[in-house]
Amino acid sequence: MQIQSNWKLRAILIGFIALFLAYRLFDIESFLTYDLNGIQIGYRINDLVTTFRSILIQSFPFLVIGSLVSAVVAVFIKEEWLLKIIPKNRFLSHLVVSLLGFLMPVCECGNVPVARRFMLQGFKVSHAVTFLMSAPILNPITLWSTYEAFRGVYQNDLMVWSRIIAGLVIANGLGLIISYKRNQFSLLTEKFYKEVCEHPQEPKKEKIDNFTQTFAKEFTTVATALIIGAFLATLFQLLPREFILAVGQSPLIAILAMILYSFIISVCSNVDSFLVIRYTSTFSPGAIASYLTFGPLIDIKMLTMLRSSFKVKTLLFFTVFILLTSIITGLLVNLLI
C-alpha cells in the first residue's frame, strides 16, 4: 500500500510539472482562436487560458519553496525543542507561539499536522490553536508572496501590514480566549483526545526517505488546491462585468463576497495573493484584505482537515470569530484608504 501511495504521489507531481511546462513553453492560445460564422470567439478563450496560465506561473516558485520548508519542518525540527522557549506568562507565551511561523513557515495545508504533533508533544490546546491560526499568515513565504503580488498596487505595503496585524490579533485573541477555558481538551474530538493522552510513538524512518515523501505529499496536496483555485478564479471572470462592478461598489457586500470566494477556492496562503490581485480594480482594498485574512484560516479544505481534531461546535466558534475579525479588518482598511 505504501509503494502504491508513493507512486500515486510521484505521478501527480510529474503530471503537474508537465502541465506547467506545457503552459510555459507553448503558445496554446494560437490553437484556440477560430471563427464561427464569421465571428471570432477565440479571444475570450485566449483571455481565460492566459489568466489560468499566468496564475500557475506566478505561484509555482512559492508552491515549491513552501513545500520544501514544510518538509524540512516536519522531518528535522523536534517539537520538544520549542516547548523550552515558551514563557510561563499567559499573554507572552501566546505571543511567542504566534511568531513561530517565522521559524516554521508552513501554510494551512501543512500546519494542521504540525499543530497536532504539538499537542501530542505536550502543547496546551490554546497554544496549538494560536500556532494553527498564525502560521499560515505570519510566515516569511506568505508575506513575501503578498509583497511581490501587490508591489506597486497599494501604497505603504498595505496588504502586507494588514495581514500581519490581523494575523496577530486573530491568533492571540483566539488562543487567549481558549486559555481561560478550564478544560481545554473538551474542544477536541474523543478520538484525538485519546491520542493525546496515550502519546503514540510514530515509527522511525530514514530522514531522507521521510523528507521526499513529506515533500511529495505536501506539494501534490497544495498543487491540487492551487489548480482548482486557479480554475475557479479563471471562471469567475466569466461573470458579467456589470454584476462584478455592482458587488464591488458596496463595501460590506464586497467584503462578504471576497470572504465567500476565499472559502470556496481553498487555496494555499503561499499563493493566494496571486489569485486575488486581478480583482483590485473592481473590489475595494478592504474586500481584498478580508480575503487575505479569512482564506488562510478558514476554508473548505481547512475545516475538513480540522474536523479530525476538533469538535464541530469548536470549529463553528473558530469560524464565527475569524469571520467577524475579517469583516472588521476589511472595514478598517477601507477607512484608511
DRENDO-1510 file (C-alpha; in Angstrom, 1 decimal, always signed):
<recs>
REC; n; res; u; v; w
REC; 1; MET; +0.0; +0.0; +0.0 .
REC; 2; GLN; +2.8; +2.4; +0.8 .
REC; 3; ILE; +4.6; +1.7; -2.5 .
REC; 4; GLN; +1.3; +2.3; -4.4 .
REC; 5; SER; +0.7; +5.5; -2.5 .
REC; 6; ASN; +4.2; +6.8; -3.3 .
REC; 7; TRP; +3.8; +6.1; -7.0 .
REC; 8; LYS; +0.5; +8.0; -7.0 .
REC; 9; LEU; +2.2; +11.0; -5.4 .
REC; 10; ARG; +5.0; +10.9; -7.9 .
REC; 11; ALA; +2.6; +10.5; -10.8 .
REC; 12; ILE; +0.6; +13.6; -9.7 .
REC; 13; LEU; +3.9; +15.5; -9.1 .
REC; 14; ILE; +5.2; +14.6; -12.6 .
REC; 15; GLY; +1.8; +15.5; -14.2 .
REC; 16; PHE; +1.7; +18.9; -12.6 .
REC; 17; ILE; +5.3; +19.7; -13.7 .
REC; 18; ALA; +4.4; +18.5; -17.2 .
REC; 19; LEU; +1.3; +20.7; -17.2 .
REC; 20; PHE; +3.3; +23.7; -16.0 .
REC; 21; LEU; +6.0; +23.2; -18.7 .
REC; 22; ALA; +3.3; +22.8; -21.4 .
REC; 23; TYR; +1.7; +26.1; -20.4 .
REC; 24; ARG; +5.1; +27.8; -20.1 .
REC; 25; LEU; +6.7; +26.7; -23.3 .
REC; 26; PHE; +3.9; +26.5; -25.9 .
REC; 27; ASP; +1.6; +29.2; -27.2 .
REC; 28; ILE; -1.7; +27.3; -26.6 .
REC; 29; GLU; -3.8; +30.3; -27.3 .
REC; 30; SER; -3.0; +30.2; -31.0 .
REC; 31; PHE; -4.7; +26.8; -31.3 .
REC; 32; LEU; -7.9; +28.2; -29.7 .
REC; 33; THR; -8.5; +31.1; -32.0 .
REC; 34; TYR; -11.0; +30.3; -34.6 .
REC; 35; ASP; -14.0; +31.8; -36.5 .
REC; 36; LEU; -17.6; +30.7; -36.1 .
REC; 37; ASN; -20.0; +32.1; -38.8 .
REC; 38; GLY; -17.6; +35.0; -39.3 .
REC; 39; ILE; -17.4; +35.8; -35.6 .
REC; 40; GLN; -14.1; +35.3; -33.9 .
REC; 41; ILE; -14.8; +33.8; -30.4 .
REC; 42; GLY; -11.3; +32.6; -29.6 .
REC; 43; TYR; -10.2; +35.9; -27.9 .
REC; 44; ARG; -12.3; +35.2; -24.9 .
REC; 45; ILE; -10.9; +31.7; -24.6 .
REC; 46; ASN; -7.4; +33.2; -25.0 .
REC; 47; ASP; -8.1; +35.5; -22.0 .
REC; 48; LEU; -9.2; +32.6; -19.9 .
REC; 49; VAL; -6.2; +30.4; -20.8 .
REC; 50; THR; -3.8; +33.3; -20.3 .
REC; 51; THR; -5.2; +34.1; -16.9 .
REC; 52; PHE; -5.1; +30.4; -15.8 .
REC; 53; ARG; -1.5; +30.1; -17.1 .
REC; 54; SER; -0.2; +33.3; -15.5 .
REC; 55; ILE; -1.6; +32.3; -12.1 .
REC; 56; LEU; +0.2; +29.0; -12.3 .
REC; 57; ILE; +3.5; +30.5; -13.5 .
REC; 58; GLN; +3.5; +33.3; -10.8 .
REC; 59; SER; +2.6; +31.0; -7.9 .
REC; 60; PHE; +4.8; +28.0; -8.9 .
REC; 61; PRO; +8.0; +29.1; -7.2 .
REC; 62; PHE; +6.2; +29.8; -3.9 .
REC; 63; LEU; +4.5; +26.5; -4.1 .
REC; 64; VAL; +7.8; +24.7; -4.4 .
REC; 65; ILE; +9.5; +26.7; -1.7 .
REC; 66; GLY; +6.6; +26.3; +0.7 .
REC; 67; SER; +6.5; +22.5; +0.2 .
REC; 68; LEU; +10.3; +22.3; +0.8 .
REC; 69; VAL; +10.1; +24.3; +4.0 .
REC; 70; SER; +7.1; +22.3; +5.3 .
REC; 71; ALA; +9.0; +19.0; +4.7 .
REC; 72; VAL; +12.1; +20.4; +6.5 .
REC; 73; VAL; +10.0; +21.4; +9.5 .
REC; 74; ALA; +8.2; +18.1; +9.6 .
REC; 75; VAL; +11.3; +16.0; +9.4 .
REC; 76; PHE; +14.2; +17.9; +11.0 .
REC; 77; ILE; +12.6; +20.1; +13.8 .
REC; 78; LYS; +11.6; +18.5; +17.0 .
REC; 79; GLU; +8.6; +19.9; +18.8 .
REC; 80; GLU; +10.1; +19.4; +22.3 .
REC; 81; TRP; +12.8; +22.0; +21.4 .
REC; 82; LEU; +10.1; +24.6; +21.0 .
REC; 83; LEU; +8.5; +23.8; +24.4 .
REC; 84; LYS; +11.6; +25.0; +26.1 .
REC; 85; ILE; +11.3; +28.5; +24.6 .
REC; 86; ILE; +7.7; +29.2; +25.5 .
REC; 87; PRO; +7.4; +31.6; +28.5 .
REC; 88; LYS; +5.2; +30.9; +31.5 .
REC; 89; ASN; +3.3; +34.2; +31.3 .
REC; 90; ARG; -0.1; +33.6; +29.6 .
REC; 91; PHE; +0.0; +36.6; +27.3 .
REC; 92; LEU; +3.7; +36.4; +26.4 .
REC; 93; SER; +3.5; +32.7; +25.8 .
REC; 94; HIS; +0.8; +33.0; +23.2 .
REC; 95; LEU; +2.6; +35.9; +21.5 .
REC; 96; VAL; +5.8; +33.8; +21.2 .
REC; 97; VAL; +3.8; +30.9; +19.8 .
REC; 98; SER; +2.1; +33.2; +17.2 .
REC; 99; LEU; +5.6; +34.1; +16.0 .
REC; 100; LEU; +6.7; +30.5; +15.4 .
REC; 101; GLY; +5.5; +30.8; +11.8 .
REC; 102; PHE; +8.7; +32.8; +11.1 .
REC; 103; LEU; +10.7; +29.7; +12.2 .
REC; 104; MET; +8.3; +27.2; +10.8 .
REC; 105; PRO; +6.8; +28.7; +7.7 .
REC; 106; VAL; +4.1; +26.2; +6.8 .
REC; 107; CYS; +0.8; +27.1; +5.1 .
REC; 108; GLU; -2.6; +25.9; +6.3 .
REC; 109; CYS; -2.1; +22.6; +4.4 .
REC; 110; GLY; +1.0; +21.7; +6.5 .
REC; 111; ASN; +0.3; +23.4; +9.8 .
REC; 112; VAL; -2.6; +21.2; +10.8 .
REC; 113; PRO; -0.4; +18.1; +11.2 .
REC; 114; VAL; +2.3; +20.2; +12.9 .
REC; 115; ALA; -0.3; +21.6; +15.4 .
REC; 116; ARG; -1.5; +18.0; +16.1 .
REC; 117; ARG; +2.1; +17.0; +16.8 .
REC; 118; PHE; +2.5; +20.0; +19.1 .
REC; 119; MET; -0.5; +18.8; +21.2 .
REC; 120; LEU; +0.9; +15.2; +21.2 .
REC; 121; GLN; +4.2; +16.6; +22.5 .
REC; 122; GLY; +2.6; +18.5; +25.4 .
REC; 123; PHE; +1.4; +21.8; +24.0 .
REC; 124; LYS; -1.7; +23.3; +25.5 .
REC; 125; VAL; -4.7; +23.4; +23.2 .
REC; 126; SER; -4.7; +27.2; +23.3 .
REC; 127; HIS; -1.0; +27.3; +22.2 .
REC; 128; ALA; -1.7; +24.9; +19.4 .
REC; 129; VAL; -4.6; +26.9; +18.2 .
REC; 130; THR; -2.6; +30.1; +18.3 .
REC; 131; PHE; +0.1; +28.5; +16.1 .
REC; 132; LEU; -2.6; +27.0; +13.9 .
REC; 133; MET; -4.1; +30.5; +13.2 .
REC; 134; SER; -0.8; +32.4; +12.9 .
REC; 135; ALA; +1.5; +30.1; +10.8 .
REC; 136; PRO; -0.4; +30.4; +7.5 .
REC; 137; ILE; -0.2; +34.2; +7.6 .
REC; 138; LEU; +2.8; +35.2; +9.9 .
REC; 139; ASN; +5.5; +33.4; +7.9 .
REC; 140; PRO; +8.1; +34.8; +5.6 .
REC; 141; ILE; +7.0; +32.9; +2.5 .
REC; 142; THR; +3.4; +34.1; +2.7 .
REC; 143; LEU; +4.4; +37.7; +3.5 .
REC; 144; TRP; +7.0; +37.7; +0.7 .
REC; 145; SER; +4.5; +36.4; -1.9 .
REC; 146; THR; +2.0; +39.0; -0.7 .
REC; 147; TYR; +4.5; +41.8; -1.1 .
REC; 148; GLU; +5.5; +40.5; -4.6 .
REC; 149; ALA; +1.9; +40.2; -5.7 .
REC; 150; PHE; +0.8; +43.7; -4.5 .
REC; 151; ARG; +4.0; +45.6; -5.1 .
REC; 152; GLY; +3.1; +48.9; -6.7 .
REC; 153; VAL; -0.7; +48.3; -6.3 .
REC; 154; TYR; -1.2; +49.9; -2.9 .
REC; 155; GLN; +0.9; +52.4; -1.1 .
REC; 156; ASN; +2.9; +51.6; +2.1 .
REC; 157; ASP; +2.7; +47.8; +1.6 .
REC; 158; LEU; -0.9; +48.0; +2.8 .
REC; 159; MET; -1.8; +44.3; +2.3 .
REC; 160; VAL; +1.3; +43.0; +4.0 .
REC; 161; TRP; +0.7; +45.1; +7.1 .
REC; 162; SER; -3.0; +44.3; +7.2 .
REC; 163; ARG; -2.2; +40.6; +7.1 .
REC; 164; ILE; +0.4; +40.9; +9.9 .
REC; 165; ILE; -1.8; +42.9; +12.2 .
REC; 166; ALA; -5.0; +40.8; +11.5 .
REC; 167; GLY; -3.0; +37.6; +11.9 .
REC; 168; LEU; -1.6; +38.6; +15.3 .
REC; 169; VAL; -5.0; +39.7; +16.6 .
REC; 170; ILE; -6.8; +36.6; +15.5 .
REC; 171; ALA; -4.1; +34.1; +16.6 .
REC; 172; ASN; -3.5; +35.7; +20.0 .
REC; 173; GLY; -7.2; +36.6; +20.6 .
REC; 174; LEU; -8.4; +33.1; +19.9 .
REC; 175; GLY; -5.7; +31.5; +21.8 .
REC; 176; LEU; -6.2; +33.7; +24.9 .
REC; 177; ILE; -9.9; +33.1; +24.9 .
REC; 178; ILE; -9.3; +29.3; +24.9 .
REC; 179; SER; -6.6; +29.6; +27.6 .
REC; 180; TYR; -9.3; +30.7; +30.1 .
REC; 181; LYS; -11.3; +27.6; +29.5 .
REC; 182; ARG; -10.8; +25.2; +32.4 .
REC; 183; ASN; -10.9; +22.0; +30.4 .
REC; 184; GLN; -9.3; +22.8; +27.0 .
REC; 185; PHE; -9.4; +19.2; +26.0 .
REC; 186; SER; -13.2; +19.3; +25.8 .
REC; 187; LEU; -12.6; +21.2; +22.5 .
REC; 188; LEU; -11.1; +18.1; +20.9 .
REC; 189; THR; -12.8; +15.1; +19.4 .
REC; 190; GLU; -12.8; +12.0; +21.6 .
REC; 191; LYS; -10.6; +10.1; +19.2 .
REC; 192; PHE; -7.9; +12.7; +19.1 .
REC; 193; TYR; -8.1; +13.3; +22.9 .
REC; 194; LYS; -7.3; +9.6; +23.4 .
REC; 195; GLU; -4.3; +10.0; +21.1 .
REC; 196; VAL; -3.1; +13.0; +23.1 .
REC; 197; CYS; -3.5; +11.0; +26.4 .
REC; 198; GLU; -1.7; +7.9; +25.0 .
REC; 199; HIS; +1.2; +9.8; +23.3 .
REC; 200; PRO; +1.6; +7.3; +20.4 .
REC; 201; GLN; +5.0; +6.9; +19.1 .
REC; 202; GLU; +5.4; +7.3; +15.3 .
REC; 203; PRO; +7.5; +4.7; +13.5 .
REC; 204; LYS; +11.1; +5.8; +12.8 .
REC; 205; LYS; +12.0; +6.3; +9.1 .
REC; 206; GLU; +15.1; +7.3; +7.3 .
REC; 207; LYS; +15.2; +11.1; +7.2 .
REC; 208; ILE; +15.9; +11.4; +3.5 .
REC; 209; ASP; +13.1; +9.0; +2.6 .
REC; 210; ASN; +10.7; +10.7; +5.0 .
REC; 211; PHE; +11.7; +14.1; +3.6 .
REC; 212; THR; +10.9; +13.1; +0.0 .
REC; 213; GLN; +7.6; +11.5; +0.9 .
REC; 214; THR; +6.6; +14.6; +3.0 .
REC; 215; PHE; +7.6; +17.0; +0.2 .
REC; 216; ALA; +5.7; +14.9; -2.4 .
REC; 217; LYS; +2.6; +14.8; -0.2 .
REC; 218; GLU; +2.7; +18.5; +0.7 .
REC; 219; PHE; +3.4; +19.5; -2.9 .
REC; 220; THR; +0.6; +17.4; -4.5 .
REC; 221; THR; -1.9; +18.5; -1.9 .
REC; 222; VAL; -1.2; +22.2; -2.3 .
REC; 223; ALA; -0.8; +21.9; -6.1 .
REC; 224; THR; -4.2; +20.2; -6.4 .
REC; 225; ALA; -5.8; +23.0; -4.4 .
REC; 226; LEU; -3.9; +25.6; -6.5 .
REC; 227; ILE; -5.1; +24.2; -9.8 .
REC; 228; ILE; -8.7; +24.1; -8.6 .
REC; 229; GLY; -8.4; +27.6; -7.2 .
REC; 230; ALA; -6.8; +28.9; -10.4 .
REC; 231; PHE; -9.5; +27.3; -12.4 .
REC; 232; LEU; -12.3; +28.8; -10.3 .
REC; 233; ALA; -10.6; +32.2; -10.4 .
REC; 234; THR; -10.5; +32.0; -14.1 .
REC; 235; LEU; -14.2; +31.0; -14.4 .
REC; 236; PHE; -15.0; +33.9; -12.0 .
REC; 237; GLN; -14.1; +36.2; -14.9 .
REC; 238; LEU; -17.0; +34.8; -17.0 .
REC; 239; LEU; -19.4; +36.6; -14.7 .
REC; 240; PRO; -21.0; +39.7; -16.3 .
REC; 241; ARG; -18.8; +42.8; -15.8 .
REC; 242; GLU; -21.9; +44.7; -14.6 .
REC; 243; PHE; -22.5; +42.2; -11.8 .
REC; 244; ILE; -18.9; +42.3; -10.6 .
REC; 245; LEU; -18.9; +46.1; -10.5 .
REC; 246; ALA; -22.2; +46.1; -8.7 .
REC; 247; VAL; -20.9; +43.8; -6.0 .
REC; 248; GLY; -17.6; +45.6; -5.8 .
REC; 249; GLN; -19.2; +49.0; -5.2 .
REC; 250; SER; -20.9; +48.0; -2.0 .
REC; 251; PRO; -18.2; +47.9; +0.7 .
REC; 252; LEU; -19.9; +45.3; +3.0 .
REC; 253; ILE; -21.2; +43.1; +0.2 .
REC; 254; ALA; -17.8; +43.2; -1.5 .
REC; 255; ILE; -16.1; +42.1; +1.7 .
REC; 256; LEU; -18.6; +39.2; +2.2 .
REC; 257; ALA; -18.2; +38.2; -1.5 .
REC; 258; MET; -14.5; +38.0; -1.2 .
REC; 259; ILE; -14.7; +36.1; +2.0 .
REC; 260; LEU; -17.0; +33.6; +0.4 .
REC; 261; TYR; -14.7; +33.4; -2.6 .
REC; 262; SER; -11.7; +32.6; -0.4 .
REC; 263; PHE; -13.7; +30.0; +1.4 .
REC; 264; ILE; -14.7; +28.2; -1.8 .
REC; 265; ILE; -11.4; +28.2; -3.7 .
REC; 266; SER; -9.5; +26.9; -0.6 .
REC; 267; VAL; -6.1; +27.8; -2.0 .
REC; 268; CYS; -2.8; +27.8; +0.0 .
REC; 269; SER; -1.8; +31.1; +1.7 .
REC; 270; ASN; +1.6; +30.9; +0.0 .
REC; 271; VAL; +0.0; +31.7; -3.4 .
REC; 272; ASP; -3.5; +33.1; -2.6 .
REC; 273; SER; -2.3; +36.7; -3.3 .
REC; 274; PHE; -1.7; +35.9; -7.0 .
REC; 275; LEU; -5.4; +34.8; -7.3 .
REC; 276; VAL; -6.9; +37.9; -5.9 .
REC; 277; ILE; -4.6; +40.5; -7.4 .
REC; 278; ARG; -6.7; +40.6; -10.6 .
REC; 279; TYR; -9.7; +42.0; -8.6 .
REC; 280; THR; -8.0; +45.0; -7.2 .
REC; 281; SER; -9.6; +47.2; -9.9 .
REC; 282; THR; -13.1; +46.2; -9.1 .
REC; 283; PHE; -13.1; +45.4; -5.4 .
REC; 284; SER; -12.2; +47.7; -2.5 .
REC; 285; PRO; -8.9; +47.3; -0.6 .
REC; 286; GLY; -10.9; +46.3; +2.4 .
REC; 287; ALA; -12.5; +43.4; +0.5 .
REC; 288; ILE; -9.1; +42.2; -0.7 .
REC; 289; ALA; -7.8; +42.5; +2.9 .
REC; 290; SER; -10.7; +40.4; +4.2 .
REC; 291; TYR; -10.0; +37.7; +1.6 .
REC; 292; LEU; -6.3; +37.6; +2.6 .
REC; 293; THR; -7.3; +37.3; +6.3 .
REC; 294; PHE; -10.2; +34.8; +6.2 .
REC; 295; GLY; -9.0; +32.5; +3.4 .
REC; 296; PRO; -5.8; +31.2; +5.0 .
REC; 297; LEU; -7.6; +30.3; +8.2 .
REC; 298; ILE; -11.0; +29.0; +7.3 .
REC; 299; ASP; -11.9; +27.3; +4.0 .
REC; 300; ILE; -13.5; +24.1; +2.9 .
REC; 301; LYS; -10.2; +22.2; +2.9 .
REC; 302; MET; -9.1; +23.6; +6.3 .
REC; 303; LEU; -12.4; +22.7; +8.0 .
REC; 304; THR; -12.2; +19.2; +6.6 .
REC; 305; MET; -8.7; +18.7; +8.0 .
REC; 306; LEU; -9.5; +20.3; +11.4 .
REC; 307; ARG; -12.5; +18.0; +11.8 .
REC; 308; SER; -10.2; +15.2; +12.7 .
REC; 309; SER; -9.0; +17.0; +15.8 .
REC; 310; PHE; -11.7; +19.5; +16.9 .
REC; 311; LYS; -15.4; +19.1; +17.6 .
REC; 312; VAL; -18.0; +20.7; +15.2 .
REC; 313; LYS; -19.0; +23.4; +17.8 .
REC; 314; THR; -15.4; +24.3; +18.3 .
REC; 315; LEU; -14.9; +24.8; +14.5 .
REC; 316; LEU; -18.1; +26.8; +14.5 .
REC; 317; PHE; -16.7; +29.1; +17.2 .
REC; 318; PHE; -13.4; +29.4; +15.2 .
REC; 319; THR; -15.3; +30.3; +12.0 .
REC; 320; VAL; -17.5; +33.0; +13.6 .
REC; 321; PHE; -14.6; +34.6; +15.4 .
REC; 322; ILE; -12.4; +34.7; +12.3 .
REC; 323; LEU; -15.4; +35.9; +10.1 .
REC; 324; LEU; -16.1; +38.8; +12.4 .
REC; 325; THR; -12.5; +39.7; +12.7 .
REC; 326; SER; -12.0; +39.6; +8.9 .
REC; 327; ILE; -15.0; +41.8; +8.3 .
REC; 328; ILE; -13.7; +44.3; +10.8 .
REC; 329; THR; -10.3; +44.2; +9.1 .
REC; 330; GLY; -11.8; +45.0; +5.8 .
REC; 331; LEU; -13.9; +47.9; +7.1 .
REC; 332; LEU; -10.8; +49.4; +8.9 .
REC; 333; VAL; -8.7; +49.1; +5.7 .
REC; 334; ASN; -11.4; +50.9; +3.8 .
REC; 335; LEU; -11.4; +53.7; +6.3 .
REC; 336; LEU; -7.6; +54.1; +6.0 .
REC; 337; ILE; -7.7; +54.4; +2.2 .
</recs>
